[in-house]
Amino acid sequence: MPINKETHFDTSNKPTGLKRIALAMGNSIRAINWLTKHESAFRQEMLLLLLSLAILFYWDISLPEKAVLLVSILFILFAEIVNTAIEATIDRVGLELNPLSGLAKDLGSAAVLIAILIGLISWGTVIITHTGLLQDS
């Protein structure tokens, strides 16, 4: 049976080197633009990233602490992107209600929740450490 080139990916003719990197970067930028335009949760998380960058620029804490706090916010964005990818894939397969489709979407949402908890714990720990809230009297 012949392969339909419109529905099958040609794995033998993939770009390599700098061309592959440039194409991948273009795909990533297109995806981030789409997310910014169509996903309100992603826009909120991007605002959180910008606010965090401003705080980290002025906050006098160590570079490793700044890195951990920045990574914790980027991880929330990462989880949101994966969650949206799961939702798009499920919707592509079919819009009818299906328990497994609902479970997949709920698991993606749970991943975002865990990422947010990681961010809260990270930021909370550094804030408490630098404000002395838990120091003995």
Beta strands, then each sheet from edge to edge (+ up, - down):
end
